[in-house]
Amino acid sequence: MDVRRGSYRIGIVMLLTGVGIPVVASALSAPSNVCIDVGGTTVCESRTGPVKWNPGHYGLAWAGVIKDSFVNKIAKEKYIKGLRMQVYWRQLEPKPGVYDFSIIEENLSKLQSKGKRLLAMISYKSYNSAGRDMLCAPEDIIAAGGTQHRLNKGGKQHVCVARIWRKDVRDRFISLMKALGSRFDKEPYFEGVQFQETANNGGREDVSEYRKGYNPPYVAGFTQQKYFDAIVEINREAKKAFPHTNVFQMLNHIQPPSGIRTPEEAMRKLISALYGVGVGISDPDLICCSTSPNPAVRVRSEFVGKLPMSVENQTISKRWSKYRQTPDKAYFAAVDDPKGYHANYVFWWLHGSNVPELDYGSVINTIERNGGRINTACPANVQCGS
């Protein structure tokens, strides 16, 4: 692996082959098996670590370099421990096997200089934005049919999803994770890696026009079981690449694979698998008052204290008005509600909003009134460091 300024390269890359990348060996503590009972089934996990463990409240930042003014702003906030940024696969691998981690490096450097930490959501899906509609995967993977696309009413790109259920696509993404782990796992202020929500539009055939209520058939070779297994494999390999760093999988909706009766049962099975590979769970939609439609939230309480948990408070006005949310209600749901999110990490939208209650000052004041309270106990499937 040739290291350049902000970029990494593997020697010979064949199109969509998933050629592996050497990973710098990390010194790990001796693993110890920790087993839990899930619905009468024993699930065991071999822990490695220690994992950087700095639970608390973090801000959200989307794709790109974070502005200095925003970094300087949160640097003054006692209870904001850092930011969770988003970065797309294609931004990190602009050419086959050539990696450019400069966006993460620059953001990490800015935050670390202020004593703040960084988590990165590595995205192989993009939604609702013509400006980001081809960033879900490198150009050669898109050209080779390794992605799924769907158009909105105006004919502009609406969804781009990498077909991770295909082994060639998945292997390439895993190679990226190995390179990222080699670069960032030992960085003390690089707190975590996160993957996008499980809801999947990518299994459907391409749609050239938007039609309300129209669900096209699944693409050839796709099954819910393959998708389910792909999520687990990506997280397992990511955790191997990041033994000292938190790895989170966002969960919201997933169609049950064959033989599983309900979404709740599917989520219970998926969370158990993530527990077994040392990974935590997250949720893209912080919804108060025990009213979340997310089946993963409905089974979260079964896993409290067993794996790391996080949640995002995104700015979506319809959702806030529908559930009559306030920052105080959101805080209670995230941290204290027995039927809520039991979060160790909460990611807050801090950039202002068309929701008056969600402006920067209101969120910061809510966190301060609660003394930055958070669930800090080390989960069973990780060994916590600092």
N, C-alpha and C positions, 0 to 999 in steps of 0.2 A: 504494500500500500504506500504509494508516494504521497507525502504530505506536502501540500502547497498552502499558500495563504488563503484560508477559508475553503479549501477544496481537498478532496481525497479521490484517489483513483485506484481501481483494480486493474490488473494487467490485461487479460484478454477476456472480453465479454461477448458471448453469443446472444443473439436476440432472445430475450425472455427465457434465459436458461437458469437464472438463479444461482450463478456462480458464487461460492462463499467468499467471505472476506476474513482474513485472520483477525482475531480479537486479542488484544493485549490481555494476558492472564491477570486476574485479580486475586489478591490474597483474601480468602474466605475463611470465616470461622467454621468450625466443624458443624455439619448439619445435624439437626435433631428432629425426629418425626413428631408431629403434632397432629392428633386425630380428633375429628369432631363427628357427631352423629347428625345426619340430615335425613329426616323421614325414615329412620330405621336403617339407613345405609351409612357405614363408616367411611369417611373420607380423610385421608392422611396427606400431610404436606411436609416436605423436607426443607427446613428453613436454612437460608444462607444470609449473610449480612456481615456487620450490622447495616441496616438501612438508615439513610438520613431521615430523621423523624422530627419535623418542625410543624406540627399541626397548628391551625389558626385560620385567619381570614386573609384572603388574597384578592387582588383585583383581576379583572379580565382584560386581555388585550387581543385583538384579532391579528390577522396575518400582516407581516411586515415589521419594519424597525420601529420600536416604541419611541415616541417623541421624548426628547430630553425634558421638556416642560412637564410632561406627565410623570416621569420618573422623579423629578425634583418635587413634584406635588405630593406624591405618596411617600417620599422619603421622610416627610415631616409627620406622618401618621404613625402613632405608637403601635396600633393594633393591626396595621396592614403589613404582613410579613413579606409580601412580594407580589408577583404577577404570574398569571397563567396565560401564555401566548398561544396563538395558533400558527401553524406553518404547514404548507401543503407539500405532498410528496415531490411534485415536480420542482418546487423551489429548492429542495434539498438534493435532487438528482436531475439537473437540467439536461444532461446527456447520459447515455447508457454507461453505468458504472463510474461516472464522474460525480463526486459529491461536493456540494457547496454548503457548508454549515455556517457561513458568515452571518446570516440573520440571527441565528441562535447565539453565536459567539458575541455579537455586538450587544444584543439585549442582555445577555448574561453579564457582560462586563459593566454595562451601565448600572444594572441593579446591584451587583456585588459591590461596586464602589460606594453605594449608599447603604450597605448592610442588608439588602433585600435579596430575596431568593426568586428563582425562575422555575416554572414548570412549562412543558411544551406539549401541546396537543398535536400529534403527527397525523395529518388528515389525508386519507385516501378517498374522501368524498367531498364534493362541493355542491352547495345548494343556493338557489335563488339569486344568483349574481352573474350577469353576463361577463363581468370583469374577471371572474375567477373560474369560469366554466370549464377550462381545460387544464386546471392545475392538479387534478386528482391523481394523476400518474404521469410519468415521463412520456415524452412524445412518441418514442418507439413502441411503447406498450399501447398507447391509444391507437397508433397506426396499425398495430397487429390485432386489433379487436379485443384488447384486454380490458376495455372499459365499457361502461353502459351509459347511455345518454337519454335524456328526456327533455322535450321542449315545452315551454309555457305558452300562454295564449298568443303572445306577440311573436312567436317563432324564435325567440331568443333562448339560449341554453338555460335550462332550469336545474338539471341534475347531472352530475358526472360522478360515477362510482366505479372504482377499480373492482374488477371481478376476482376478489380474493379467494373465492371458492375454486378457482383454477390454480393448479399447482404452480405453473410457470409464473403467474402473476404474484402469487403468495410468496414464492421463493425469492423473487426480486425484492419484495418489500421487506422480507426478513433479513436479507443481505444489508439493506439500508439500516435496519435496527442494530445489526451487529457493528456496523461502522459508527453509528451514533453512540452506542454503548462504549466502544473503545475510546471515543473522544470525550464523552461527558460523564460517564459513571463516577469517576473519581473527583469530579469538580464539586467542592463542598457546598457551593451555592446553587447547584443544579438539583432541584428538589424532586422532580418527577416527570414522568412521561404519561400521556393520556391518549386513548384512542376514541374516535367518535362513536356516537350512538349506534345501537344495534339495529334500529329501524332501517329497513333496506328496500329502496326502490330499484336496486340494481338487478334483481333477479328477473324482472319483467323484460319482455322484448321491447326494442326501441319504439318510441312513439313519436311520430312526425307532427302530430297536432294534439293540442290539449282538448280532452273531452271529459267533462265532469262525470265521475262515477264509472269511467271506463278503466278496467283492469285487464291489460293484455296478458296473454299466456306467458309462462316462464320461458326463459331462454333455454336452448338445448344444453344439457349437461348440468343445469342448476337443480339442486334439491335443498330443502331447508336443513337437512342433516349435514350436507357438505358445507353450507354456510356456517352452521353452528360449530362444526369441527374446525373450520378455518379461523374463526374468532379465537377459539381456545389455543390453537397452534401458534398464532401470531403472538398472543399474550405469553405463552410458555417460552417462546424463543426470545421475546423482548425481555422477559425477566432474567433469562440466562445472560443476556447482554448487559443488563443493568442490575447486578446482584446487590448493589449498595444504594439503589435509587427506587423510589416508589413507582409502580406501574399501575395505572387505573384504566379500566374499561368502562366507558359510558354505557348504561343500560336504559332503554326505554321500552321498546316493543320488539318482539320477535315472534314470527309464526312458529308454532310448535312443530318440531320434526315428527315424522311418522311414529306412532306409538305413544306420543305424549298428548294428553287430553286437553290441557288448558295452558294459557299463557303463563299463569303463575307456576305451574309445574315445570314448564320449560325454563323459566327464570331461575327457579330453585335448582334445577339441574345445572344450568350454566354457571350460577354463582358458586356452586359446589366445585365445579371444574376449575374456576378461577382461583378459589381458595387453595385447591390442590397444587397450583403452579406458583403460589406466592404472590398473587395479584390482588389489587383492591378494586372496588366498584365506585362508579360515579353516576350522576344523573344530570342531564342537560337542562332540566326544567324544575326549578324550585317552586313548588306549589304548596300553599299553606292549608291548614285546617283539615288535614287528613283526607283531602279530596283528590289527590293525584290519580289520574287514569292509568298511570304507569304500573304494570304488573310487578315490576321489580321492587317498587316501593312497598307494595303490599306484602312482600316476603322479607323485606330488609331486617325486620326485628328478629328474625330467626338467626341472623348472622352477626348480631351486634357483638363486638369484641373479638370476632373471629378473623376479620380481614379489614384493611383500611377502607374508609368510606369518605366520599366527597360529594359535593353537589354544586351546581352552577345556578346563579340568579341572573338569568338573561333578561334583557329588556324587551318584552313583548306586551304591548298595551292591552290587547284583547284578553290575554291571559290574566293580567292583573285585575282588569275590571270584572271579568267573569267570576273570579274567585275572591273578589273584594280584598285583595291583598294590601298589606302595608309592610314597611320594612320590619316592624316589630313582629308581625305575624310570620313573615318569612324567616326571621331569626329564630323564633320559637320552633317552627317546623324543621329548620335545618339542624338545630342543636339539641333541643329539649323535648320535643313531642315524642311520646312513646310509640306513636304510629308514624313518625316522620322519618328523617334521613339519618339521624345519629351521626352527624358528620364530624370527621376529624379535620377536614379541609373544606372551607366554603369559599367559592369564587364569586365575587360580587361585580356587577356592572357598575362602573364608577365614572362613566363618560357623559352623564346627563341623559335625558330621555324625554319623550313626549308624555311620559307618566310623571306627573309632578312629584309623587311620593318617592320616586327612584332617582332623584338628583343626587349629586355627589355628597352634599352636606347632610341630607337626610339619612343616607346609608351610613356615613361615618358617625353621625350622632347616635344612631341606633347601636352600632357596634360599641361605641364608647359607653353608652348608658348601661350596656350589659357587661362592661369590663373586659370585652374581648373573649368572653367565655366560650369554650370549645371542648369537645371530647378529646382528651389527651392520652387515654390509656393505650398502651401498646397492644395491637391486635395479636391474636394467636399465631398467625401464619407469617409473621415477620419478626426479626430481632431488631429492636429499635436502637439507633445510635443517636447522634445529635447533628 
